[in-house]
Structures are given as structure tokens and as C-alpha cells.
Amino acid sequence: MKNLKIHIEINPELFSKNPDSSELGRNIISSSIELINEIGFELFTFKKLGALIDSPESSIYRYFKNKHTLLIYLTSWYWTWTEYRLVFATTNVDSATERLKKSIAILTSPVLIDDEISYVNEILLSEIIFSESLKIYHTKNVDEENKKGCFLAYKKIVQRVSDIILEINPKFKYAHMLVTTAIDGAHQQKYYTEHLPGLTDINSDKNSISNFYTKLVFDVISK
């Protein structure tokens, strides 16, 4: 997205004070990404984050009420940024088939650093999404959080790609299921490749996962 200045708008329900509004807030975001990626979400605490950024733990609570809401924020940031990438890649592309191919590639390929947003390491953030983001859904408050729009960014991604599938095959009944299967499956296969290679057929080709899910999606909707 060279030469395209973007601003990531996040649902206000996800923070007490907008972290993008101050240097401390941006430092909280960038450092929390680094720390969660390093030690995992279970061991991550605001106390450890405060020590890392040399700031009182109480200052972090002014932005997020707990680490769960911080993880939801990071997940929402990632999917909002991904939607910008989808829009940028598919605007003015007339062919629905080409738009679907580009969309699948963005959703299943390795992430690159976006220089337009200097304080977020998108590569490390993507690793957190792969390994930790399911934790935001597996809680007793998921229905309440869903009503507040906490997961809207991800749902917008799924809807956008589902609409393209229905352009290609209006009779296909399972567009949302197919899109979420491709996204979740790509994340899982990446994890298997790095940690449990006996559970995957992915080879050294960095495009293997994307190629597989592109073929899967088009094979399914063509039937």
C-alpha cells in the first residue's frame, strides 16, 4: 500500500481510551504485540507490559480494562487493516474471479510489514492472530461482546469475500462457511508447518497454503 496513508478505525467499545491518540497508547500496542508474541497470551500481564515500557501498570488500565479486551482490540485492528488491503487490491478489478483470487491470497499468504503504520509490526501481529485469536471467542461473554460489535471487523471480511463468491456462483449455499474454513484452515496449516509438520503437506514453497485454499475454494464453488 505504498503512497496510501490509512487510518485504522477501531470500535470504541474495545478501549477505554483510544491508544492511537497518544505516544503512550501506541507504545502499549507495539510493545504488547512484541511481548505476547514472545511469551504467549497466558503469561502476558499488564504488570509485565508496564515493566517493558517503563510505565505504571495503572497507566495501561486507562486504555484497556483487562488483557482480554486488549487481545480483542489487536484482533480487530488486524482484520480492519486486512480489509483495507482487500479493498485496495480488488478495487477496479472487474472480474469477480480475479477479485476472489486476490482476496484468498491476502487472507492465506504470509503477511508483510506495512510501512504506512510504523508502530505496528504486522508480521508479529499476524503470528498472534494465528496462535491466540481463538481465545477471544471461547469465553462466556462472547454473545454479549458480539452484540457490542467486538467481532465486526472479522465478520466484515467474511461478508466481503462471501459476496464475491456469490457473484461467481449465486446458487452456492455455503459462502460464509467456506470463507471461514479457508481463513481458519490457513492459520492452522501455518501453525502445523512450524510446529507439527507431520499434520500437513505444506512444503518449502511459501505459497503452498495459499495455492491449496485457492484451489479448494474454486473447486467447491464450481460444483
N, C-alpha and C positions, 0 to 999 in steps of 0.2 A: 504494500500500500504506500509506495513511495509518493511523496509530494501531496499526500492526502492527510490533512490534520483531522483526527477524530477525537470525539469526547464520549467516554463511556458513561451513559446514564444508568444508574442503578436504582432499583425500587427503594424509596426512603424507609420502607418497613424493615430493611435489612441493616440499618445502622442507627445509632443514637445521634451521632454527629458525622457528617459526610467526610470520610477520610481524604477525599480528593481536594478538600478545601484548605488543607494546611500541610506544611512540610512534615510535621509530626505524623499526621494521618497517612501521608504517602509512605513515610518510613515504616509505619506499622504494617502497611500492606506488603511492601517489598521484603521486609525482614521476616514477617510471618510466613511468607511463601518459602523463603530460604530455610527457616527453622523447621517448618512442618515437613518439607522435603527431606531434611537431614535426619530428624529423629522420629518422624511419624506423628499422626494426629493424637494418638492415645497419650504419648508422653509430652505433647505440646501443652504449655500453660502460659497464661499471661505473665506470670512471675518470671519465667524463663525468657519470654519475649522482652519484658521490661529490662532485664539484665543485659540482653543483647543490644538493645538500642539505647541503653543508659538513660532510661526514663522510668518514673514511678509506675508500678502496676496500675495504680488508680487512674493514671492518665489514659491508659488503654481502654479502661471501662467507660470512659467518657465517649468513646467511639462505638464500642460493641459491648452488649450486656453480658456475653459469655463467648466461649470459643466456638460453640455450635453456630451461633449467628455469624461469626466471622467466617466459618467454613462455607456457610450458605452464601455469604457475600462474595467470597472468592469464586465459588462455582458460578454464581450469577454473572460476575464480571467476565469470566472465561466464555460463557455462552453468548453474552451480549457482544463481546469482541468477535466471536466466531460468526455471529450473524452479520456484523459489518463486513467481514471477509466474504461471506456468501453473497451479499448484495453487491459488493464491489466486483466479484468475479463473474456474476451472472447478468448484471445489468447490460442491456443492449445485445444480449445473446438471444437471437430469435428462436433457435432450435431448442425445444424442451429436452430433447435427448442430450444435447451438449450441456445444457444447464444442469441436468441431473448428474452427468459425469463429473462436472466441475464441483458440484456440491458434495458428492460422495468422496471425491479426492480430498477436499478440505476437511471433511469430518473424519477421515480414516488415515490420513497421511501424517508423518511426523511434523510437529509444529516448529516454526522458525521464529526467531526474535523479531518483533515489530519495533523498529527504531522510533516510531512515532510516539510511543509511550515508554519513556525512558525508565520509569521507576518500577515497572512490572517485568519480571523475567518470564515470558510466556512459555518457554520450554520447561522451566521448573514448575510453573503453574499447571501445565498440561500433565505433568507427572502426578501431581496431587489429584487432578481430576480423574486420572486413570485408577489411582490406588485408594483414594479416600472419599470421593464424592458420593458413593452409595450410602455413606453414613448419614447424610443429611435427610434421606428419605426413610430410613429404618428407625424411626422414633415414634413415640406415642402421640406426638404433637403434629405429625405430618399433615393431617387433614386440616387442622387449624392454620398451619403455615401455608398450605396450598391455597386456602381461601384468601389469605393476605397477599397472594401473588408472589410468594417467595421462589417459586419454580417457573415463573412465567417465561424467563429468558430461554430456558431449555425447551419449553413447550412451543415457543415461537419458532425455534429451529426446526423441530419435528414437523410443525404445521407447514412451514415454508417448503420443505423438501417433499412432504406428502402431497402438496398441491401440484408440484411438478410431476410427480408420479401419475397423478390423476389426469394431467394434461396428456400424458402419453397413453395411458390406458384408463379411461373413465369408468370402466366396469370393475376395476380392481378393488376388492373389498377390504384389504388389509394394509393400507398405505402406512398408517401410523405404526402399526406393529412391525412392519418391515423396516422402517427408518430407525426405530429404537433398537431393533435387533442388530442392524448394521453398526450403529454407533457403539452400543454396549459390547457387541462382539469384537469390534476392532480394538477397543480398550482392553478387553480380556486377552485377546491374542497377543497384543503388545506385552502385557504382563507375563504371559506364558513364555514368550520368546526370551525375555530377560531372566526369568526365574525358574520356569518349569518347561523347558524346551521339549520334553517328551510328550507334552499335551498339544503340540502344534506342528504344522507342516511348513511354517514360515522359514524361508531360507535367508541368505545374506542380502538378497535384493530388498532394498529399503522400501520398495513399492509393493511388496508381496501382499501385505494386508489390504492395501487399497485396491489392488488388482482383483483380489479374491472377492471383496464385498461389492465391487462394481459388477463383476460377473454374476454374483449371486442375485443382486437386485434386478438386473436386467433379465436374467433367466426366469426369475419368479414372475415379474410383471408381464413378460411375453407369453406366459402360459395362461 
